[in-house]
Amino acid sequence: MTDNKALAKLWERTDGTYFRRYPDRRYHIRNAYKSECAGEFWALGPHDENRRRIILCRVDAEQEQLLYNGKAVVQKIPFLAFADESIEDSDDVLFPIVRDIMADALKREKLK
């Protein structure tokens, strides 16, 4: 297993552990590791890598639990913080951000 794949597996386990440790949380934000979601981040345009964040969601925009084959899953959303921005890691702050990202993605899909 390459180093990047091993690191991805580690983050996947760590992300799942976060929601088991804090079962009342629906969202969580953390820094992205070096090559995590690299393609998705570059699709967001030129930026400094230190602005990269990952928003983890265990619910969708309607606050319903995300499931895949009947099992709870965690979705990763690449997000760029403003250069001087600090984003509070709370559901109240992250929910509107996620809702807006998902609404914009839905609009783009409908335009295709």
N, C-alpha and C positions, 0 to 999 in steps of 0.2 A: 504494500500500500504506500503510495507516495505521501510525502509530508503534508501536502495540501489536503489530500483525502483524509488522512488521519486527523488533521486539525479540524476539518469539517465535521467528522464524527464526534470529536470531543465537544465542539460547540453545540451540536445537536443534543447530546446527552445533557450538557450544562443548561441549555435552554429549557428542556423538559423538566429538569430538576428544579429550576426556578419556580415553575408553576406548581409543582408538587409541594414545594416549601411554602409558597404563598398562594393557597388555593382560592382565595378571594380576589386575586388579581386577574384581570382580563388582558392587560397589555403590559409590555416592559420595553424599555429602550436601553440599548447598550452600544458601545463602539463596535464598528465592524473590524474583523481581523483583516490582515493585509490583503488577501486575494478573495475574500468572501464576496460573493455576488458582483464580481468585478465587471462583468458584461452589463449587468443592470445599472451599475453606477455610471459606467461610461456612457450609457444611453441617456443619462440625465444631463450630459454636457460637461464641458471642462470645469474642473474644480480641484481644490486641494484635498488630498486624501484624508487629512485630519478632520474634515467636515463630515465624513461618512459615519452614519449611524444605522443600526438595524432596529426596527420596531417589530417586536414579537407580538403576535395576536393569537389568542386561543378562541376568539369569537369573531363572527363576521360583523358587517356594518349594522346589522339588526340585532346585535348582541346574542346571536344564537351560536352555540358551541360548534367549532369546526370539526367535522368528522371525515375520515377516509376509511372505507370498509368497516364502518362501525367503531373505529378507534379514534380517540381524541388526537388532534394534531395541532402543531404550532406553525403558523404561517410567518415567514420573514418578509418584511417590507423594507427595501432599501430607502433611505431617507437622507437628504443633505441638510445639515444644520447651517444657519448663517454663520459667518466667520466669528461673530462675537456673541452668538446665541447659546444660552444654557437652557436645556429642555428638562423640565421637571419630570421625574419618572413616577407619574401617578396616572391612574385610569382617567381621572377628570380632565387632565391635560391631553393625554394621548388619544382618547376616544374621538374628539373632533378632528384631529389630524388624520387619523385612520379613516374616518367616515368621508372626509373630503378627498383623500387619495383614492378610495374605492369608488366614489361617485365620479371622479374625473376619469378613472379607468373604464368605467361602464359607458360613459359618454363617448370616449374614443372608440370603444368596441362597436357601438351602434353606428358610428360614422364609417366604418369599414365596409 
